């Protein structure tokens, strides 16, 4: 997934997609500077089903 480079509002943000969910990170929403966050590519993803969330969703 990639934002258009013509949309200046998307600069400085990152989105991670897992299935149909998109997790977005922006510096304005976090206490630490954005560049200190990491996504560990070698981490094993975990699945958890939430029956009461959005009428049933796995995350």
C-alpha positions as CSV (number, residue, x, y, z in Angstrom):
1,X,0.0,0.0,0.0
2,X,1.3,3.4,-0.9
3,X,-0.1,7.0,-0.6
4,X,0.0,9.2,-3.6
5,X,3.0,11.5,-3.6
6,X,0.7,14.3,-4.9
7,X,-1.1,14.3,-1.5
8,X,1.0,16.5,0.8
9,X,-1.1,15.6,3.9
10,X,0.2,12.0,3.6
11,X,3.9,13.1,4.1
12,X,5.3,12.0,7.5
13,X,2.8,9.2,8.0
14,X,2.9,5.4,7.7
15,X,0.2,2.9,7.3
16,X,0.5,-0.8,7.8
17,X,-2.1,-3.1,6.3
18,X,-3.0,-6.5,7.6
19,X,-6.0,-8.0,5.8
20,X,-8.7,-5.5,5.5
21,X,-7.5,-3.4,8.5
22,X,-5.2,-0.4,8.0
23,X,-3.2,0.9,11.0
24,X,-2.0,4.5,10.5
25,X,0.7,6.3,12.4
26,X,1.2,10.1,12.5
27,X,3.7,12.1,14.5
28,X,0.9,14.3,15.8
29,X,-0.7,11.3,17.5
30,X,2.4,10.0,19.3
31,X,4.5,11.2,22.2
32,X,7.7,10.1,20.7
33,X,9.1,11.3,17.4
34,X,7.8,9.2,14.5
35,X,11.3,8.0,13.4
36,X,11.7,6.1,16.8
37,X,8.9,3.7,16.0
38,X,9.7,0.3,14.4
39,X,7.8,-2.5,12.7
40,X,9.7,-5.7,13.4
41,X,9.4,-7.6,10.1
42,X,10.6,-10.9,11.7
43,X,7.9,-10.8,14.3
44,X,5.3,-13.6,14.2
45,X,1.8,-12.0,13.7
46,X,-0.9,-13.0,16.2
47,X,-4.6,-13.4,15.4
48,X,-7.3,-12.6,17.9
49,X,-11.0,-12.6,17.1
50,X,-13.2,-10.0,18.8
51,X,-16.8,-11.0,18.5
52,X,-18.1,-7.7,19.9
53,X,-15.9,-5.4,17.9
54,X,-17.5,-4.1,14.6
55,X,-19.9,-7.0,14.6
56,X,-17.0,-9.5,14.7
57,X,-13.5,-8.9,13.5
58,X,-10.1,-10.6,13.7
59,X,-7.1,-8.5,14.4
